[in-house]
């Protein structure tokens, strides 16, 4: 089965979908680059594990071809509206047949996966290497299971570096949130991109370390296990 273009919600939000409509669903949230071929490939891989996947196109078709443009697109994104679009994505998936919905995302999408856990009605969330703006998401108020994934070699200060991730972990644990944080020794920012055939080269191009195969497999297996446990 291949990804198909869809639109959902009152405003006809664009996106890409794959998988039988009766399956448990996962919203896969883009990096700051936009809905790239890498993101589409990740959705395809997740769908092979027995999930229906939806990628909401938060940039409405725009893609950042370089870091400057990606930064511009992300900085111009209305994050409160993006969270509302994630809520509409959950409503759409449930209304069309999926019993439960989870959320995962990478970089900017990781931050938004935390937001989805608080505000969008997902049953579980798996954020990767991104933390949310506390004005939009208060991680200590999340009540659904969260498994967050960060690389110990991540140098994106204040967003996904280990110290920032661990501060979020401590805040959530102190509040009794059912959250588990995983840290990967060989991984830096964007490490899940290495799952994609062209991913390791893309990581090198941006100066990010390429993670070890074993840690990459472990992260993916944990992602699948979380959703099989809480969405099935």
Helices and strands as residue ranges (DSSP letters): E 4-8, E 13-18, E 25-29, H 37-47, E 52-56, H 67-75, H 79-95, E 101-106, H 108-119, E 124-128, G 139-141, E 145-151, H 162-174, E 179-184, G 191-195, H 199-205, H 213-231
